[in-house]
Amino acid sequence: IDAIKGKDKMNIFVLHPNNRVSLVQRKLMTTVKDKNVFNIAIDGNFDDCQNLVKSMFADNEFSNSINMSAVNSINWVRIVAQTVYYFFSYFQVCQLNEKINFSVPTGNFGNVLAGYYARRMGLPIDKLVVGTNENDILHRFFCNGEYKQTEVKETLSPSMDIQISSNFERYLFELAGRSSEQLQSWMDDFESNGKLAFGNDLLKKAQNDFVSALVNDEEILEMVGRFNQENEYLLDPHTAVGVRAAEKNDIQTPVICLACAHPAKFGNAIRKALGSEPELPDELSKLTNLETCSKTVAA
């Protein structure tokens, strides 16, 4: 929104799941008054928002007529840009050719996929840890090779409350030997049945690329409290998933965990963990009394 607001020849339509983001997240989106910013609250979950966007892209006549583009991780450019995180952080902490691990809290599989491509480019990454909350479709896949959609649960890490990860299709393309025909067949099956099952050979290949862990709300709260006490560093609930996922995989060599957001955006979770909410930075506290503007529509 901040990049596009006020531009003469661009409109931005922002979809978010109604009542399923934190108050500060909602304020950040819906208090922008520029005439080219349109906020849409979907009566559903993140998957419903993404399905609407994907269906618009699938309608070539419509999407072309409005020169439609996406600016979240559905857009390949976002993945390309995120590979930079891995190289930049590697050179902050490592000697050349030294192995490093990364733990990434993920719902849409975009950021951790960027790590996979960074490794393909030659960055000496040992393990890529996929941290999920209780919406654990990715963790279940890396454990037993089943990619099965279940009902989306509301958690303390709402930006990861996703079952159908857009970018996981991009990884399946790699597992399919970069065969678009095989990928199309798999995705048709998934759309029809809500699940895919992969044999041992493909599962072992996937497990060579990624390890994973499920981190529930209770563990998130424990992690936020313990990390704050031991390191005087306040994790937001999403980043806490990544840190705990690294712990659960018992990795003995150094791990870089990618952090997600300012903890003040998730005051309710921090209050549950520590007993009080963090102080809002100036740019967030200014939002408190601003009027919101959005339109609510059905999923």
Secondary structure, DSSP 8 states (H G I E B T S, - for coil): -TTTTT-TT--EEEEEETT-S-HHHHHHHHT---TTEEEEEEES-HHHHHHHHHHHHH-HHHHHHTT----STTSHHHHHHHHHHHHHHHHHH--TT--EEEEEE-SSSHHHHHHHHHHHTT--EEEEEEEE-S--HHHHHHHHSEEE-------S-GGG--SS-TTHHHHHHHHTTS-HHHHHHHHHHHHHHSEEE--HHHHHHHHHH-EEEE--HHHHHHHHHHHHHHHS----HHHHHHHHHHHHTT--S-EEE---S-GGGGHHHHHHHHSS-----HHHHTTTTS----EEEE-
